[in-house]
Amino acid sequence: MLPWQLLNDRNPEDLRGKMEKDKWKKELAESYRSVTDLPGNFKLLKVEEDYFKTGNDRFRLSVPIDYFNLACSNEDDPIRRQFMPQIGEQVTTPWEINDPLGENPHKVTERLIHRYRDRALFLASDTCAMYCRHCFRRDYLSTNPSPLNRVEIENAAKYLRSHSEIKELIISGGDPLMLDDSRLEELLTAFRNSRPDIVFRIASRMPVVLPSRITDSLSNLLSIFKPLFFITQFNHPKELAKSSRQAVSILVNNGIPVFNQAVLLRSVNDSVDVLAELFQELLRSSVKPYYLFQGDLASGTHHLRVSIIRGLEIMKELRTRISGLAMPVYAVDLPGGGGKIPLTESYIQKITDTEIIFKDLSGKEYSYPVES
């Protein structure tokens, strides 16, 4: 007997829709959450073995099976390096800190951070479908997670109501799409009722690591709360699998703009060829490459960071390879709460009273007049 034949009061189409909507919860429950969960034929690399031998695995392992299956056995596999811990995580350099962006001093309610004048950040969830090893909130996510409650939503909404200078609200975490649709609707409704003019940004890696979370019902829900922008994080072309492209298309086809914030990661995407392919393929999927972030100085992430000098070299070469539409802004979030700044090589060589001297990518100089 088919499942919907067991329920006389349910339309078959409705039940199929519910089964599809809840598919992500089943896949999430089946995720690999410890080294003993991993398939028997998956052999740990020495750097991974050494990590688990320490017994200090405070920043837990969690990876959905479909994302896990994108990886191979190579130590420098760009997918594997994003979900498997390595012994390098047990090393904290003198300049690494637990709160690299200096967010904690700017917490104005239990879950609301007001660091920039015109925008605020709401931490809607303390958990993720996958724990990325380069995560800058790894210390926050290593604490005991607590479910979002109504009082926390109401306190944030009250603050937003009394601070009209806030024009945009970034809903992040953890991953906010770890909330089910009904809870997500509750918090978006509370914030929209509090501030009808506010612009929402949903920051989620679900299209990458658990694309089944992006359903028609979720997309329809988000579209109700426009203006709303969806920010995700593809770091490598391999992540643009068929299921991830389909997830993105569900959002885009419902009029929800999708932007990508990649992180520059050692032995993942620190290559002109890899990044050129990633940014061009994102455009082909109607996703705008928005930022390429320098790795934050989070404790235990040194082995994944690329030097800024190398990052500038990569960006210089990319400008000769891809269009301006495909180019993201290379940026660093200054440690200790300094905020985001773009990392650019200046093409201005000299400024006089009459002209500005520029140097192009080939090194040739050009003059542009100074006009009153």
MIVEX-380869 format. One record per atom (N, C-alpha, C): residue in one letter; x, y, z. Coordinates in steps of 0.02 Angstrom, whole numbers, padded with zeros to 5 digits, always signed. Example, Ala and Ser with C-alpha at 12.3 -4.5 7.8 and 13.67 -1.06 7.14 Angstrom:
2
A+00660-00284+00390
A+00615-00225+00390
A+00660-00165+00390
S+00642-00112+00354
S+00684-00053+00357
S+00645+00002+00394
END
This chain:
372
M+00042-00059+00000
M+00000+00000+00000
M+00044+00062+00000
L+00026+00111-00042
L+00064+00173-00045
L+00052+00214+00017
P+00101+00256+00036
P+00094+00294+00099
P+00031+00336+00103
W+00013+00369+00049
W-00046+00413+00054
W-00112+00375+00056
Q-00110+00309+00039
Q-00171+00269+00044
Q-00188+00252+00116
L-00140+00265+00161
L-00153+00252+00232
L-00192+00309+00264
L-00194+00367+00230
L-00227+00425+00258
L-00283+00447+00211
N-00346+00433+00230
N-00402+00447+00187
N-00414+00522+00178
D-00392+00562+00228
D-00406+00633+00225
D-00350+00674+00194
R-00301+00641+00164
R-00245+00677+00135
R-00246+00670+00059
N-00236+00725+00026
N-00227+00724-00046
N-00159+00694-00063
P-00154+00647-00111
P-00089+00618-00127
P-00036+00670-00144
E-00055+00722-00179
E-00006+00774-00197
E+00019+00811-00135
D-00028+00823-00087
D-00008+00856-00025
D+00042+00814+00013
L+00029+00749+00017
L+00073+00705+00056
L+00141+00698+00023
R+00141+00693-00044
R+00205+00690-00079
R+00245+00753-00066
G+00210+00811-00066
G+00244+00874-00052
G+00274+00875+00018
K+00236+00847+00067
K+00262+00845+00136
K+00323+00799+00140
M+00320+00742+00106
M+00377+00696+00107
M+00439+00729+00078
E+00430+00768+00025
E+00486+00803-00006
E+00511+00858+00040
K+00464+00892+00073
K+00483+00946+00118
K+00523+00920+00177
D+00508+00860+00201
D+00541+00832+00259
D+00602+00789+00241
K+00617+00784+00177
K+00673+00743+00155
K+00738+00767+00188
W+00746+00833+00194
W+00808+00859+00222
W+00818+00838+00294
K+00763+00831+00331
K+00769+00810+00401
K+00794+00739+00406
K+00771+00697+00361
K+00795+00627+00360
K+00870+00625+00342
E+00889+00664+00291
E+00960+00666+00271
E+01003+00695+00326
L+00977+00745+00361
L+01014+00775+00416
L+01025+00723+00472
A+00973+00685+00487
A+00978+00634+00540
A+01027+00579+00522
E+01037+00567+00457
E+01082+00515+00434
E+01154+00539+00426
S+01167+00602+00441
S+01235+00630+00432
S+01286+00592+00475
Y+01348+00594+00452
Y+01404+00567+00491
Y+01423+00618+00544
R+01419+00596+00608
R+01431+00642+00663
R+01490+00622+00708
S+01523+00568+00692
S+01582+00548+00730
S+01626+00506+00685
V+01687+00495+00705
V+01733+00456+00664
V+01709+00384+00657
T+01672+00360+00707
T+01647+00291+00703
T+01587+00285+00655
D+01556+00341+00637
D+01501+00339+00589
D+01525+00331+00518
L+01588+00350+00504
L+01613+00351+00436
L+01615+00281+00407
P+01605+00274+00341
P+01605+00208+00309
P+01670+00170+00323
G+01665+00104+00325
G+01723+00063+00340
G+01779+00069+00290
N+01762+00085+00228
N+01814+00091+00176
N+01845+00161+00173
F+01824+00204+00219
F+01851+00272+00221
F+01911+00272+00267
K+01970+00278+00239
K+02032+00274+00277
K+02054+00344+00299
L+02066+00350+00364
L+02089+00414+00390
L+02160+00428+00367
L+02172+00491+00350
L+02240+00514+00336
L+02276+00523+00402
K+02343+00524+00400
K+02381+00530+00462
K+02363+00593+00500
V+02355+00650+00464
V+02339+00713+00498
V+02270+00709+00532
E+02226+00667+00505
E+02160+00658+00535
E+02164+00610+00595
E+02202+00556+00586
E+02212+00509+00641
E+02243+00545+00702
D+02293+00586+00688
D+02327+00621+00742
D+02279+00667+00779
Y+02232+00697+00743
Y+02182+00740+00775
Y+02139+00700+00824
F+02113+00644+00801
F+02067+00605+00844
F+02104+00572+00902
K+02169+00558+00894
K+02208+00528+00948
K+02214+00575+01008
T+02209+00640+00996
T+02216+00688+01051
T+02156+00685+01098
G+02099+00661+01072
G+02038+00658+01112
G+02006+00726+01123
N+02034+00778+01094
N+02007+00846+01102
N+01970+00864+01038
D+01907+00845+01034
D+01868+00858+00974
D+01809+00904+00992
R+01825+00960+01025
R+01773+01006+01048
R+01730+01033+00991
F+01763+01048+00934
F+01724+01071+00876
F+01706+01009+00836
R+01644+00988+00844
R+01623+00922+00823
R+01623+00912+00748
L+01622+00849+00729
L+01616+00828+00659
L+01543+00818+00642
S+01522+00844+00586
S+01456+00829+00559
S+01457+00844+00485
V+01438+00794+00444
V+01437+00804+00372
V+01382+00762+00341
P+01336+00792+00303
P+01285+00753+00267
P+01317+00705+00218
I+01285+00649+00207
I+01314+00595+00167
I+01326+00618+00095
D+01279+00654+00064
D+01289+00674-00005
D+01349+00720-00013
Y+01359+00765+00035
Y+01419+00808+00030
Y+01482+00767+00042
F+01480+00722+00089
F+01536+00677+00102
F+01556+00640+00039
N+01507+00618-00001
N+01520+00579-00061
N+01552+00619-00117
L+01555+00685-00110
L+01591+00725-00159
L+01667+00721-00150
A+01688+00696-00092
A+01759+00696-00075
A+01794+00634-00102
C+01861+00637-00104
C+01901+00579-00121
C+01953+00568-00066
S+01998+00520-00076
S+02045+00500-00023
S+02107+00543-00019
N+02115+00589-00066
N+02175+00632-00067
N+02177+00678-00007
E+02236+00685+00024
E+02242+00730+00082
E+02223+00801+00065
D+02237+00822+00004
D+02223+00890-00017
D+02157+00896-00056
D+02113+00846-00048
D+02049+00850-00081
D+02011+00911-00055
P+01986+00954-00099
P+01956+01018-00077
P+01892+01010-00038
I+01857+00955-00047
I+01795+00942-00010
I+01813+00913+00059
R+01855+00864+00058
R+01875+00830+00121
R+01904+00880+00171
R+01945+00926+00147
R+01977+00974+00192
R+01927+01020+00226
Q+01867+01025+00198
Q+01817+01069+00228
Q+01776+01037+00283
F+01774+00969+00284
F+01734+00937+00336
F+01773+00892+00384
M+01833+00869+00364
M+01872+00824+00407
M+01922+00864+00449
P+01921+00854+00515
P+01970+00888+00557
P+02040+00860+00547
Q+02089+00903+00555
Q+02159+00884+00551
Q+02196+00907+00613
I+02254+00879+00626
I+02292+00895+00686
I+02308+00969+00691
G+02310+01003+00634
G+02323+01075+00634
G+02273+01115+00675
E+02212+01087+00685
E+02162+01121+00725
E+02180+01124+00798
Q+02226+01081+00820
Q+02246+01081+00890
Q+02300+01133+00904
V+02322+01168+00852
V+02374+01219+00860
V+02341+01288+00856
T+02353+01329+00905
T+02329+01398+00905
T+02389+01445+00902
T+02393+01483+00849
T+02448+01531+00842
T+02436+01591+00888
P+02488+01630+00903
P+02480+01686+00949
P+02430+01739+00927
W+02416+01743+00862
W+02371+01795+00836
W+02300+01769+00826
E+02288+01705+00840
E+02220+01678+00833
E+02181+01688+00898
I+02116+01702+00890
I+02074+01715+00948
I+02006+01680+00939
N+01970+01673+00994
N+01906+01638+00992
N+01850+01679+00961
D+01856+01745+00965
D+01806+01790+00936
D+01841+01836+00886
P+01862+01808+00828
P+01906+01846+00783
P+01875+01909+00754
L+01809+01913+00749
L+01778+01972+00721
L+01757+02023+00775
G+01771+02007+00838
G+01753+02052+00892
G+01678+02063+00897
E+01639+02009+00890
E+01565+02016+00891
E+01537+02020+00962
N+01568+01984+01009
N+01539+01979+01076
N+01526+02047+01110
P+01571+02096+01104
P+01557+02161+01137
P+01498+02198+01106
H+01476+02176+01047
H+01421+02211+01013
H+01354+02175+01019
K+01350+02125+01063
K+01286+02091+01074
K+01240+02136+01113
V+01182+02151+01084
V+01135+02197+01116
V+01075+02159+01146
T+01063+02098+01122
T+01015+02053+01154
T+01048+01984+01154
E+01012+01933+01176
E+01042+01866+01181
E+01070+01843+01114
R+01037+01861+01058
R+01058+01835+00993
R+01068+01889+00940
L+01064+01951+00958
L+01069+02006+00910
L+01135+02043+00920
I+01172+02051+00864
I+01236+02086+00864
I+01229+02148+00821
H+01245+02206+00850
H+01241+02270+00813
H+01311+02299+00811
R+01349+02280+00759
R+01419+02301+00752
R+01426+02358+00703
Y+01388+02356+00648
Y+01388+02410+00599
Y+01326+02453+00610
R+01332+02517+00597
R+01277+02563+00612
R+01213+02544+00576
D+01217+02526+00511
D+01156+02517+00471
D+01134+02445+00463
R+01166+02399+00496
R+01144+02329+00491
R+01160+02291+00555
A+01121+02239+00567
A+01129+02197+00626
A+01127+02124+00605
L+01149+02082+00651
L+01155+02010+00639
L+01117+01973+00692
F+01072+01928+00671
F+01034+01887+00718
F+01058+01815+00712
L+01079+01786+00769
L+01102+01717+00770
L+01043+01671+00783
A+01013+01648+00729
A+00949+01611+00734
A+00958+01539+00756
S+01019+01513+00749
S+01031+01443+00765
S+01102+01435+00792
D+01110+01384+00836
D+01176+01369+00864
D+01205+01306+00833
T+01175+01281+00779
T+01198+01220+00748
T+01201+01228+00672
C+01235+01181+00640
C+01241+01180+00567
C+01232+01108+00542
A+01214+01102+00479
A+01210+01036+00448
A+01280+01007+00440
M+01329+01050+00425
M+01399+01030+00421
M+01441+01081+00458
Y+01490+01056+00495
Y+01536+01101+00530
Y+01599+01110+00488
C+01601+01169+00455
C+01658+01184+00412
C+01720+01196+00455
R+01775+01166+00437
R+01834+01169+00479
R+01865+01239+00481
H+01847+01282+00434
H+01873+01351+00433
H+01827+01400+00468
C+01775+01376+00501
C+01723+01419+00529
C+01752+01470+00579
F+01732+01534+00570
F+01757+01585+00616
F+01715+01589+00680
R+01657+01556+00681
R+01616+01553+00742
R+01622+01484+00775
R+01677+01450+00764
R+01686+01383+00791
R+01682+01382+00868
D+01706+01435+00900
D+01703+01437+00973
D+01630+01443+00996
Y+01592+01487+00963
Y+01521+01495+00979
Y+01483+01430+00968
L+01498+01395+00913
L+01462+01333+00897
L+01485+01274+00938
S+01541+01281+00974
S+01567+01227+01016
S+01534+01225+01084
T+01498+01279+01101
T+01462+01279+01165
T+01398+01238+01158
N+01368+01222+01214
N+01307+01181+01212
N+01252+01219+01176
P+01226+01192+01121
P+01174+01229+01083
P+01110+01234+01123
S+01076+01289+01114
S+01010+01298+01146
S+00961+01319+01092
P+00901+01291+01092
P+00853+01308+01039
P+00829+01380+01045
L+00817+01410+00988
L+00790+01477+00985
L+00722+01479+01020
N+00710+01530+01061
N+00646+01535+01095
N+00612+01601+01079
R+00548+01605+01095
R+00507+01663+01077
R+00532+01727+01111
V+00555+01722+01172
V+00578+01781+01208
V+00638+01811+01172
E+00684+01769+01147
E+00743+01794+01111
E+00723+01830+01047
I+00672+01803+01013
I+00646+01836+00952
I+00615+01903+00970
E+00574+01904+01022
E+00539+01965+01042
E+00588+02019+01065
N+00640+02000+01101
N+00689+02049+01124
N+00727+02080+01065
A+00744+02038+01015
A+00778+02065+00956
A+00731+02111+00917
A+00668+02090+00910
A+00619+02131+00873
A+00609+02199+00908
K+00608+02198+00973
K+00600+02261+01011
K+00659+02308+00999
Y+00719+02280+00997
Y+00778+02321+00985
Y+00776+02351+00915
L+00757+02310+00866
L+00752+02334+00797
L+00701+02390+00791
R+00647+02384+00827
R+00593+02434+00824
R+00618+02502+00848
S+00663+02503+00895
S+00687+02565+00924
S+00752+02591+00894
H+00777+02555+00841
H+00839+02576+00809
H+00828+02579+00733
S+00800+02635+00713
S+00782+02643+00642
S+00843+02650+00597
E+00902+02662+00627
E+00962+02667+00586
E+00982+02600+00556
I+00956+02546+00583
I+00969+02479+00556
I+00925+02468+00495
K+00956+02462+00437
K+00919+02454+00374
K+00918+02381+00349
E+00966+02341+00371
E+00971+02271+00349
E+00981+02226+00409
L+00948+02167+00407
L+00956+02117+00459
L+00982+02053+00427
I+01041+02033+00449
I+01072+01971+00425
I+01051+01915+00473
I+01020+01864+00447
I+00998+01808+00489
I+01045+01750+00476
S+01084+01733+00527
S+01138+01685+00520
S+01138+01638+00580
G+01197+01613+00598
G+01201+01569+00655
G+01273+01548+00668
G+01286+01483+00673
G+01251+01426+00647
G+01219+01438+00579
D+01174+01393+00563
D+01138+01400+00500
D+01064+01410+00515
P+01035+01467+00494
P+00965+01481+00510
P+00917+01430+00480
L+00938+01396+00426
L+00892+01348+00395
L+00893+01280+00431
M+00928+01277+00488
M+00918+01220+00532
M+00850+01225+00567
L+00821+01285+00567
L+00753+01293+00591
L+00704+01266+00539
D+00649+01238+00561
D+00600+01217+00512
D+00561+01277+00487
D+00521+01267+00436
D+00487+01323+00403
D+00443+01363+00451
S+00409+01328+00496
S+00363+01363+00541
S+00400+01409+00588
R+00457+01387+00614
R+00495+01429+00660
R+00527+01487+00622
L+00550+01473+00562
L+00579+01526+00521
L+00526+01579+00505
E+00466+01557+00490
E+00412+01604+00476
E+00396+01646+00538
E+00399+01615+00596
E+00385+01652+00659
E+00434+01709+00669
L+00498+01695+00659
L+00547+01749+00672
L+00545+01802+00617
L+00536+01782+00554
L+00532+01832+00501
L+00471+01876+00509
T+00415+01846+00530
T+00354+01884+00541
T+00364+01934+00597
A+00396+01913+00651
A+00407+01957+00708
A+00450+02017+00688
F+00502+02003+00649
F+00547+02057+00628
F+00514+02103+00576
R+00475+02074+00531
R+00441+02115+00481
R+00386+02159+00513
N+00351+02131+00562
N+00301+02170+00597
N+00333+02227+00637
S+00393+02213+00663
S+00428+02263+00702
S+00457+02318+00657
R+00482+02297+00598
R+00514+02344+00552
R+00493+02328+00481
P+00436+02355+00457
P+00412+02340+00390
P+00462+02359+00335
D+00509+02405+00350
D+00554+02431+00299
D+00620+02392+00295
I+00632+02346+00341
I+00699+02316+00345
I+00711+02266+00288
V+00773+02262+00267
V+00794+02215+00214
V+00825+02154+00248
F+00802+02094+00228
F+00828+02032+00257
F+00884+02003+00214
R+00933+01975+00248
R+00982+01932+00216
R+00982+01865+00253
I+00972+01811+00217
I+00976+01744+00246
I+01045+01716+00227
A+01086+01701+00278
A+01153+01674+00266
A+01154+01600+00282
S+01161+01558+00231
S+01155+01486+00241
S+01198+01448+00192
R+01228+01394+00216
R+01267+01349+00172
R+01226+01289+00149
M+01162+01289+00164
M+01120+01231+00147
M+01120+01215+00073
P+01118+01264+00026
P+01120+01244-00044
P+01182+01204-00063
V+01235+01211-00023
V+01298+01177-00037
V+01300+01109-00003
V+01286+01107+00062
V+01298+01047+00102
V+01236+01003+00111
L+01176+01033+00107
L+01114+00994+00114
L+01061+01025+00069
P+01070+01019+00003
P+01026+01054-00044
P+00953+01034-00040
S+00938+00976-00011
S+00867+00956-00004
S+00829+01002+00043
R+00865+01042+00083
R+00832+01090+00127
R+00798+01145+00087
I+00821+01158+00027
I+00792+01212-00014
I+00734+01183-00054
T+00675+01192-00028
T+00614+01164-00058
T+00571+01220-00087
D+00522+01201-00126
D+00475+01250-00152
D+00438+01286-00095
S+00421+01249-00043
S+00384+01280+00012
S+00428+01330+00049
L+00492+01315+00058
L+00538+01362+00090
L+00546+01424+00047
S+00556+01414-00018
S+00564+01470-00064
S+00502+01515-00065
N+00443+01483-00065
N+00380+01522-00064
N+00375+01562+00001
L+00397+01532+00056
L+00395+01567+00120
L+00442+01628+00119
L+00503+01618+00095
L+00551+01673+00094
L+00528+01730+00049
S+00495+01711-00006
S+00474+01762-00054
S+00421+01809-00025
I+00386+01787+00026
I+00335+01829+00059
I+00368+01888+00094
F+00432+01878+00114
F+00465+01929+00156
F+00515+01972+00117
K+00505+01977+00052
K+00547+02022+00012
K+00537+02094+00036
P+00589+02136+00032
P+00654+02122+00002
P+00697+02076+00045
L+00719+02022+00014
L+00758+01970+00048
L+00811+01944+00000
F+00872+01939+00025
F+00928+01915-00015
F+00956+01852+00019
F+00976+01804-00023
F+01002+01741+00003
F+01078+01740-00009
I+01115+01731+00046
I+01189+01730+00043
I+01212+01659+00059
T+01249+01629+00013
T+01274+01561+00025
T+01350+01559+00017
Q+01379+01499+00022
Q+01453+01493+00019
Q+01474+01431-00019
F+01486+01439-00084
F+01519+01388-00125
F+01593+01406-00126
N+01636+01359-00108
N+01708+01372-00107
N+01747+01337-00162
H+01715+01289-00197
H+01750+01251-00248
H+01700+01228-00301
P+01722+01224-00365
P+01675+01203-00418
P+01644+01135-00406
K+01679+01089-00372
K+01650+01023-00358
K+01586+01027-00317
E+01579+01082-00280
E+01519+01089-00239
E+01457+01107-00280
L+01468+01129-00342
L+01412+01145-00385
L+01385+01082-00419
A+01365+01035-00377
A+01336+00973-00402
A+01265+00986-00427
K+01238+00937-00461
K+01171+00945-00490
K+01120+00965-00437
S+01122+00932-00379
S+01073+00947-00327
S+01081+01018-00300
S+01142+01042-00296
S+01154+01110-00271
S+01130+01162-00322
R+01142+01148-00386
R+01118+01193-00438
R+01042+01196-00438
Q+01010+01139-00426
Q+00937+01137-00423
Q+00911+01177-00364
A+00947+01172-00307
A+00927+01209-00248
A+00930+01284-00261
V+00984+01306-00292
V+00991+01377-00309
V+00935+01399-00357
S+00920+01357-00406
S+00870+01376-00456
S+00801+01384-00425
I+00786+01345-00372
I+00722+01352-00338
I+00715+01423-00310
L+00769+01448-00281
L+00768+01516-00253
L+00765+01568-00308
V+00809+01562-00357
V+00814+01611-00410
V+00749+01615-00449
N+00719+01558-00464
N+00657+01557-00503
N+00598+01586-00465
N+00607+01594-00400
N+00554+01625-00360
N+00571+01698-00346
G+00619+01725-00383
G+00634+01796-00377
G+00677+01814-00318
I+00712+01766-00288
I+00755+01779-00231
I+00828+01785-00255
P+00859+01843-00251
P+00928+01851-00273
P+00975+01809-00229
V+01023+01775-00262
V+01070+01734-00225
V+01141+01760-00237
F+01177+01771-00183
F+01246+01794-00185
F+01292+01743-00152
N+01355+01742-00173
N+01402+01694-00145
N+01459+01730-00109
Q+01473+01706-00048
Q+01531+01730-00010
Q+01578+01671+00000
A+01629+01666-00043
A+01678+01613-00037
A+01731+01633+00013
V+01767+01583+00039
V+01824+01595+00083
V+01886+01567+00048
L+01939+01606+00047
L+02002+01584+00018
L+02034+01534+00065
L+02043+01472+00041
L+02066+01417+00084
L+02125+01380+00053
R+02174+01367+00094
R+02234+01332+00069
R+02218+01261+00047
S+02242+01244-00012
S+02233+01178-00042
S+02159+01161-00054
V+02118+01214-00055
V+02047+01206-00074
V+02034+01247-00137
N+02049+01312-00134
N+02034+01355-00192
N+02087+01409-00203
D+02146+01400-00175
D+02199+01451-00183
D+02234+01443-00250
S+02195+01446-00302
S+02219+01436-00371
S+02178+01480-00417
V+02211+01512-00463
V+02176+01554-00512
V+02128+01511-00553
D+02150+01454-00575
D+02108+01410-00616
D+02044+01389-00579
V+02053+01369-00516
V+01996+01345-00477
V+01946+01402-00465
L+01971+01460-00445
L+01926+01516-00430
L+01893+01543-00493
A+01929+01545-00549
A+01899+01567-00611
A+01840+01522-00630
E+01851+01457-00625
E+01798+01409-00641
E+01739+01418-00592
L+01755+01424-00527
L+01701+01432-00477
L+01659+01492-00492
F+01690+01550-00502
F+01651+01612-00510
F+01612+01612-00576
Q+01641+01584-00628
Q+01605+01581-00692
Q+01546+01533-00688
E+01556+01476-00654
E+01501+01428-00648
E+01446+01454-00602
L+01465+01493-00552
L+01414+01525-00510
L+01370+01571-00552
L+01401+01611-00595
L+01362+01654-00639
L+01315+01615-00683
R+01339+01558-00708
R+01297+01516-00751
R+01237+01489-00713
S+01243+01487-00647
S+01187+01465-00605
S+01148+01524-00577
S+01161+01584-00604
S+01127+01646-00583
S+01143+01666-00511
V+01203+01649-00489
V+01227+01669-00423
V+01283+01721-00432
K+01277+01778-00400
K+01328+01830-00406
K+01385+01818-00356
P+01447+01809-00381
P+01504+01807-00336
P+01511+01875-00301
Y+01502+01875-00236
Y+01495+01937-00197
Y+01560+01954-00160
Y+01583+01909-00118
Y+01645+01917-00082
Y+01689+01856-00090
L+01755+01867-00089
L+01804+01814-00076
L+01838+01837-00012
F+01825+01802+00043
F+01851+01823+00107
F+01919+01792+00123
Q+01963+01833+00148
Q+02024+01809+00179
Q+02004+01770+00241
G+02038+01715+00255
G+02022+01675+00313
G+02028+01715+00378
D+01979+01708+00421
D+01980+01744+00485
D+02029+01711+00533
L+02052+01749+00582
L+02101+01725+00629
L+02068+01687+00687
A+02029+01637+00669
A+01995+01595+00718
A+02043+01541+00743
S+02039+01526+00807
S+02084+01477+00837
S+02080+01410+00800
G+02137+01383+00783
G+02140+01317+00752
G+02128+01315+00678
T+02135+01372+00643
T+02122+01373+00571
T+02184+01393+00531
H+02241+01397+00563
H+02302+01420+00529
H+02318+01377+00467
H+02308+01312+00473
H+02326+01266+00418
H+02282+01275+00356
L+02228+01313+00363
L+02183+01324+00306
L+02188+01394+00277
R+02225+01438+00310
R+02229+01507+00286
R+02283+01515+00232
V+02268+01562+00187
V+02314+01580+00133
V+02340+01651+00149
S+02402+01665+00132
S+02428+01732+00147
S+02392+01784+00105
I+02384+01843+00132
I+02353+01897+00095
I+02393+01915+00033
I+02458+01910+00038
I+02501+01925-00020
I+02483+01878-00078
R+02475+01813-00062
R+02456+01765-00114
R+02385+01781-00140
G+02341+01801-00095
G+02273+01818-00115
G+02272+01876-00164
L+02313+01927-00152
L+02317+01984-00198
L+02344+01963-00266
E+02392+01918-00266
E+02419+01892-00330
E+02365+01856-00369
I+02325+01815-00334
I+02271+01778-00367
I+02220+01826-00396
M+02201+01877-00359
M+02151+01924-00383
M+02176+01964-00443
K+02240+01981-00442
K+02269+02018-00499
K+02264+01977-00563
E+02280+01913-00556
E+02276+01869-00615
E+02204+01857-00636
L+02159+01851-00588
L+02089+01840-00604
L+02060+01896-00646
R+02083+01958-00633
R+02057+02016-00670
R+02073+02012-00744
T+02124+01973-00762
T+02141+01964-00833
T+02104+01905-00863
R+02069+01866-00820
R+02040+01803-00843
R+01964+01803-00846
I+01931+01841-00801
I+01858+01838-00797
I+01829+01908-00798
S+01764+01912-00810
S+01731+01976-00817
S+01721+02010-00749
G+01706+02073-00750
G+01690+02109-00689
G+01630+02081-00653
L+01582+02056-00691
L+01522+02026-00661
L+01540+01964-00621
A+01590+01928-00644
A+01610+01866-00610
A+01657+01879-00551
M+01685+01940-00547
M+01735+01955-00496
M+01701+01973-00429
P+01720+01939-00375
P+01697+01960-00309
P+01745+02013-00281
V+01727+02040-00225
V+01771+02085-00188
V+01813+02043-00140
Y+01879+02048-00147
Y+01923+02015-00100
Y+01926+02059-00037
A+01910+02030+00021
A+01903+02070+00081
A+01927+02032+00142
V+01945+02071+00193
V+01963+02042+00258
V+01920+02074+00311
D+01898+02034+00358
D+01862+02059+00416
D+01915+02070+00470
L+01931+02132+00484
L+01988+02147+00527
L+01979+02118+00596
P+02031+02086+00622
P+02026+02054+00688
P+02012+02104+00743
G+01972+02082+00792
G+01958+02125+00849
G+01902+02174+00838
G+01864+02167+00784
G+01806+02210+00774
G+01816+02268+00727
G+01870+02267+00687
G+01882+02322+00641
G+01835+02325+00582
G+01800+02270+00568
G+01753+02269+00512
G+01784+02249+00446
K+01742+02243+00396
K+01764+02221+00329
K+01798+02279+00293
I+01854+02264+00260
I+01884+02312+00214
I+01905+02274+00151
P+01899+02306+00093
P+01921+02273+00031
P+01997+02270+00028
L+02022+02216+00000
L+02094+02208-00010
L+02108+02217-00084
T+02138+02273-00102
T+02150+02288-00172
T+02221+02313-00181
E+02248+02299-00240
E+02311+02327-00259
E+02296+02393-00294
S+02326+02447-00270
S+02310+02513-00298
S+02341+02520-00368
Y+02300+02544-00414
Y+02324+02558-00482
Y+02341+02632-00490
I+02330+02670-00437
I+02350+02741-00439
I+02423+02746-00418
Q+02464+02773-00462
Q+02536+02778-00448
Q+02555+02847-00421
K+02519+02899-00443
K+02538+02967-00424
K+02479+03014-00435
I+02471+03063-00389
I+02420+03114-00397
I+02452+03183-00392
T+02441+03224-00443
T+02467+03293-00443
T+02408+03341-00446
D+02422+03405-00452
D+02368+03454-00456
D+02329+03449-00521
T+02361+03420-00572
T+02330+03418-00639
T+02311+03349-00664
E+02343+03297-00637
E+02330+03230-00666
E+02338+03175-00614
I+02307+03119-00630
I+02316+03058-00591
I+02349+03007-00637
I+02404+02977-00615
I+02439+02928-00655
I+02418+02858-00632
F+02393+02819-00680
F+02372+02750-00667
F+02421+02702-00700
K+02425+02641-00673
K+02462+02588-00705
K+02414+02530-00717
D+02411+02506-00779
D+02365+02451-00795
D+02395+02384-00774
L+02359+02330-00789
L+02380+02264-00768
L+02446+02242-00799
S+02463+02271-00856
S+02526+02253-00889
S+02584+02297-00866
G+02569+02348-00826
G+02622+02392-00802
G+02628+02457-00840
K+02587+02467-00892
K+02590+02528-00932
K+02554+02584-00896
E+02582+02646-00899
E+02553+02703-00864
E+02506+02744-00909
Y+02455+02772-00876
Y+02406+02813-00910
Y+02390+02874-00867
S+02373+02930-00900
S+02357+02991-00864
S+02283+03006-00870
Y+02254+03029-00813
Y+02184+03050-00812
Y+02183+03119-00780
P+02147+03168-00810
P+02150+03237-00784
P+02113+03245-00718
V+02139+03291-00676
V+02104+03313-00616
V+02061+03373-00636
E+01996+03366-00628
E+01950+03419-00649
E+01919+03452-00588
S+01908+03517-00592
S+01878+03553-00536
S+01803+03545-00536
END
